[in-house]
Amino acid sequence: MHFDNDKLDYHLHVYHNWFDDYIYAQTLDRYKDFRLVQYTQDKARFYGAEGEIGYQITPMYKISAFGDYVRGKIDAEGNAPRIPAGRLGTKVDADFGDGFSGSAEYYHVFNQDKIAAYETETEGYNMLNLGVAYSGQYGAKTDYRVYLKANNLLDDTVYQHASFLSNIPQVGRNFTVGVDFSF
């Protein structure tokens, strides 16, 4: 489901998929942080939803709310491995004019306790990200964007359950300065 006009836009996707021969990394054994895996096939089903709704408050500011959730089940195993936790968040985008823009985003990732064999639960976390950018054009066909991003400003300890390295924390508070060119 999708809708878009000058002030309001939203999309909502709900799904339920069945697989006869879903290929996944089945963990057979674990020693400390090492896993013995075997790629195998089995019947599986995945279901979930994702959505976002945005409202253009003024010509300069747009606010959005978003979320997603997925659940995976393997017939012989139970829970599917490496399934990300649900997430809810909000975002404000600003267009200051003359090529300048900014954004502020906050979201919460829930605990992941629906785990496969040999997986460990992953704690939820909160994420706050800010960014500013300037976009312009160099010559007739070269667009560029200069940006500054500040991510994980709350400096939460973040573990990505869907990662093959789920026991290694992600980067804490960090700042990025960059330039993008399109030609």
C-alpha positions in Angstrom: 0.0 0.0 0.0 1.4 3.4 -1.0 0.2 7.0 -1.1 2.0 10.2 -2.0 0.9 13.8 -2.3 2.3 17.3 -1.5 1.9 17.0 2.3 1.5 13.3 3.2 3.1 10.1 2.1 3.1 6.6 3.4 3.8 3.1 2.5 3.0 -0.1 4.3 4.1 -3.6 3.2 3.0 -6.7 4.9 4.3 -10.1 3.7 4.2 -13.8 4.3 6.5 -16.0 2.2 6.9 -19.8 2.1 10.0 -21.5 0.8 10.3 -25.2 0.0 14.1 -25.2 -0.2 15.3 -22.3 1.8 19.2 -22.3 2.1 20.6 -21.2 5.5 23.7 -21.6 7.6 22.6 -24.2 10.3 24.9 -24.0 13.3 25.9 -27.5 14.3 28.2 -26.6 17.2 29.8 -23.6 18.9 33.1 -23.2 20.7 33.6 -19.7 22.3 33.1 -17.3 19.4 33.5 -19.9 16.6 30.6 -21.7 15.0 30.6 -24.9 12.9 28.0 -24.3 10.3 26.5 -26.4 7.5 24.6 -24.9 4.7 21.4 -26.8 4.4 17.9 -26.5 2.8 14.5 -26.8 4.5 11.0 -25.5 4.4 10.8 -22.1 5.9 8.4 -19.2 6.2 9.0 -15.5 6.8 6.5 -12.9 7.7 6.6 -9.3 8.7 5.7 -5.7 8.0 7.5 -2.5 7.3 6.1 1.0 6.9 6.8 4.7 7.0 4.5 7.7 7.2 5.8 11.2 6.4 4.2 14.7 6.7 5.5 17.9 5.2 5.0 20.3 8.1 6.3 23.3 6.2 8.1 23.7 2.9 11.3 23.4 5.0 10.5 20.6 7.4 9.2 17.0 7.0 8.7 14.6 9.8 8.5 10.8 9.4 7.8 7.8 11.6 8.9 4.3 10.5 9.1 0.8 11.7 9.8 -2.8 10.6 9.5 -6.3 12.0 10.3 -9.7 10.5 9.9 -13.2 11.9 11.5 -16.3 10.3 10.7 -20.0 11.1 12.5 -23.1 9.8 10.4 -26.2 9.8 13.1 -28.5 11.3 14.8 -25.9 13.4 12.3 -23.5 14.9 13.5 -19.9 14.6 15.5 -18.9 11.6 19.0 -17.7 12.2 20.3 -14.1 12.0 16.8 -12.4 11.9 17.0 -8.7 12.8 15.0 -7.3 15.7 12.0 -5.0 15.3 12.6 -1.3 15.0 10.6 1.9 15.5 11.8 5.4 14.8 11.2 9.0 13.8 13.1 11.4 11.5 13.0 15.1 10.7 14.4 16.3 7.3 15.1 19.9 6.7 15.6 21.7 3.4 17.2 25.1 4.3 17.3 26.2 0.7 20.3 27.2 -1.5 21.6 23.6 -1.4 21.7 23.3 2.4 19.9 20.4 4.1 19.9 18.6 7.4 18.3 15.6 9.2 17.8 14.2 12.7 16.9 10.6 13.2 16.1 8.6 16.4 15.1 5.0 16.5 14.8 2.1 18.9 15.8 -1.4 18.0 14.1 -4.0 20.3 15.7 -7.0 22.0 16.0 -10.0 19.8 15.0 -13.0 21.9 13.6 -15.2 19.1 16.8 -16.9 18.4 18.0 -20.1 16.5 20.1 -22.9 18.1 23.5 -21.7 19.4 22.6 -18.0 18.9 22.6 -15.6 21.9 20.0 -13.0 22.6 20.8 -9.5 21.4 20.0 -6.5 23.5 18.0 -3.6 22.1 19.5 -0.1 21.7 18.7 3.5 20.9 20.2 5.4 18.0 20.4 9.1 17.5 21.9 10.4 14.2 22.3 14.0 12.9 23.5 15.2 9.6 24.0 18.4 7.5 24.9 18.7 3.8 25.4 21.1 1.0 24.6 20.0 -2.6 25.7 21.8 -5.7 26.7 21.4 -9.3 30.2 21.7 -10.8 30.1 22.2 -14.5 27.2 21.1 -16.6 27.0 17.4 -15.6 28.7 17.0 -12.2 26.6 17.1 -9.1 28.3 17.0 -5.7 27.3 16.9 -2.0 29.5 17.8 1.0 28.2 16.4 4.2 28.9 16.0 7.9 27.3 13.1 9.8 27.2 12.4 13.5 26.0 8.8 14.3 25.2 7.0 17.5 25.3 10.3 19.5 23.9 8.4 22.5 27.0 6.2 22.4 24.9 3.1 23.0 26.6 -0.3 22.7 25.2 -1.8 19.5 25.2 -5.4 18.4 23.7 -6.4 15.0 21.9 -9.7 15.4 21.8 -10.3 11.6 25.6 -10.0 11.3 27.9 -13.0 11.0 29.9 -11.1 13.6 27.0 -10.5 16.0 29.2 -10.8 19.1 31.3 -7.8 18.0 30.0 -4.3 18.9 29.4 -1.8 16.1 31.2 1.6 16.1 30.2 3.9 19.0 29.7 7.6 18.7 31.3 8.6 15.4 31.6 11.6 13.0 32.0 11.4 9.2 32.9 14.2 6.8 32.6 13.3 3.1 32.1 14.4 -0.5 29.9 12.6 -3.1 30.3 13.3 -6.8 27.8 12.2 -9.5 28.8 12.5 -13.2 
